[in-house]
Amino acid sequence: MSRFPLAAVALVLAGPALSDTFEEVKVSAGQTLFEGECKRCHAVNSDDPSYGPPLENVLNRAAGAYPDYDYSIALEASGIVWTPAALRAWMEDNDGFMPGTKMRHVGIEDRTVQDFILAYLTSISPQDNTAIDGE
C-alpha cells in the first residue's frame, strides 16, 4: 500500500487544526504589524490613551462614530462602514479614499500586510456591529 493515501488522510484530518494554526499566525503577525504601523496613533481600546480613536470593535462600525472623538467633517459625514474592503482601502491610501481626513498616513500598500492587520482587527472586534448604522 502506498504511503501517499495515508498522508492525504492525515492532512485532511489535520485540516481544521492547520486552519486554526494559520489563523493564529495571521492574527499574531497582524498584531505585530499593528503595533509597528498603527499603535503610535491608535490604541486597541479606550483604556489606553491615543491620538486617534481606539480600534477595538472597528469592524463593521460606521466611520466617524466612536463616541467623543473629534473626527474630520469629511469622515464623520462619509456614511462609510468599516468593512474589510473599506479598511483595506483606508490602509492603502486614506487621503485618496477619504479626501479631507485629518489622519496623517504613509500608506500600507502590501496586500499581505493588509491581510494580517485585518486579521488582527477582526480578532479585536468581537462585537457584531452589522446592525449599527452609526446614529
C-alpha positions as CSV (number, residue, x, y, z in Angstrom):
1,M,0.0,0.0,0.0
2,S,1.3,3.4,-0.9
3,R,2.1,6.0,1.8
4,F,0.5,8.8,-0.2
5,P,-3.1,7.9,0.6
6,L,-2.3,7.7,4.4
7,A,-0.5,11.1,4.2
8,A,-3.5,12.5,2.3
9,V,-5.9,11.2,5.0
10,A,-3.7,12.7,7.7
11,L,-3.7,16.1,6.0
12,V,-7.5,16.0,5.6
13,L,-7.9,15.1,9.3
14,A,-5.4,17.8,10.3
15,G,-7.1,20.4,8.1
16,P,-9.1,22.2,10.8
17,A,-6.2,22.3,13.1
18,L,-3.9,23.6,10.4
19,S,-6.5,26.2,9.5
20,D,-6.8,27.3,13.2
21,T,-3.0,27.5,13.4
22,F,-2.8,29.5,10.2
23,E,-5.4,32.0,11.5
24,E,-3.5,32.3,14.8
25,V,-0.3,33.0,12.9
26,K,-2.1,35.7,10.8
27,V,-3.5,37.4,13.9
28,S,-0.1,37.3,15.7
29,A,1.6,38.8,12.6
30,G,-1.2,41.3,12.3
31,Q,-0.7,42.3,15.9
32,T,3.0,42.8,15.4
33,L,2.4,44.9,12.3
34,F,-0.4,46.9,14.0
35,E,2.0,47.7,16.8
36,G,4.6,48.9,14.3
37,E,2.3,50.7,11.9
38,C,-0.8,51.8,13.8
39,K,-0.3,51.8,17.5
40,R,1.6,55.1,17.5
41,C,-1.8,56.8,16.9
42,H,-4.4,54.1,17.7
43,A,-4.9,52.2,20.9
44,V,-6.8,49.0,20.9
45,N,-9.3,50.1,23.5
46,S,-10.3,53.3,25.4
47,D,-8.2,52.2,28.5
48,D,-5.1,53.3,26.7
49,P,-4.6,56.9,25.6
50,S,-4.2,57.5,21.9
51,Y,-4.3,60.3,19.3
52,G,-6.8,58.5,17.1
53,P,-9.9,56.6,18.0
54,P,-9.5,53.2,19.6
55,L,-9.8,50.3,17.1
56,E,-11.4,47.7,19.2
57,N,-14.7,46.7,17.5
58,V,-13.9,48.7,14.4
59,L,-15.1,46.0,12.0
60,N,-18.5,47.0,10.6
61,R,-18.6,50.1,12.7
62,A,-19.7,53.3,11.0
63,A,-16.8,55.6,10.2
64,G,-16.7,58.7,12.5
65,A,-19.0,57.0,15.1
66,Y,-16.6,56.4,18.0
67,P,-18.1,58.5,20.9
68,D,-16.3,61.7,22.0
69,Y,-13.7,61.6,19.3
70,D,-13.2,64.8,17.2
71,Y,-13.4,63.4,13.6
72,S,-12.9,65.4,10.4
73,I,-16.1,66.6,8.9
74,A,-15.3,64.5,5.8
75,L,-15.0,61.3,7.7
76,E,-18.0,62.0,10.0
77,A,-20.3,62.7,7.1
78,S,-19.0,60.0,4.8
79,G,-21.5,57.3,5.5
80,I,-18.8,54.7,5.3
81,V,-18.9,51.5,7.3
82,W,-15.5,49.9,8.2
83,T,-15.9,46.7,6.2
84,P,-12.7,44.7,5.4
85,A,-12.7,46.3,1.9
86,A,-13.0,49.8,3.3
87,L,-10.3,49.2,5.9
88,R,-8.0,47.8,3.2
89,A,-8.6,50.9,1.0
90,W,-8.0,53.2,4.1
91,M,-4.8,51.4,5.0
92,E,-3.5,51.7,1.4
93,D,-4.3,55.4,0.8
94,N,-6.6,57.1,3.3
95,D,-6.1,60.5,1.7
96,G,-7.2,59.1,-1.7
97,F,-10.0,57.1,-0.1
98,M,-11.3,59.9,2.0
99,P,-10.2,63.4,0.9
100,G,-10.3,65.8,3.8
101,T,-9.4,63.4,6.5
102,K,-7.1,64.7,9.2
103,M,-5.3,61.4,9.7
104,R,-1.6,61.5,8.6
105,H,-0.7,58.3,7.0
106,V,2.1,56.9,4.9
107,G,0.1,54.0,3.3
108,I,0.3,50.3,3.6
109,E,0.3,49.0,0.0
110,D,1.4,45.4,0.6
111,R,-1.8,43.3,0.5
112,T,-0.3,40.6,2.7
113,V,0.5,43.1,5.4
114,Q,-3.1,44.4,5.0
115,D,-4.4,40.9,5.3
116,F,-2.5,40.4,8.6
117,I,-3.6,43.7,10.0
118,L,-7.2,42.9,9.0
119,A,-7.0,39.5,10.7
120,Y,-5.8,41.3,13.9
121,L,-8.5,43.9,13.7
122,T,-11.1,41.2,13.2
123,S,-9.8,39.4,16.3
124,I,-10.2,42.6,18.4
125,S,-13.7,43.2,17.0
126,P,-15.9,40.6,18.8
127,Q,-18.9,42.9,18.9
128,D,-21.3,42.4,15.9
129,N,-21.7,45.9,14.5
130,T,-23.5,44.8,11.4
131,A,-26.8,46.2,12.8
132,I,-25.4,49.5,13.9
133,D,-25.7,52.3,11.4
134,G,-23.7,55.0,13.3
135,E,-26.6,57.0,14.5
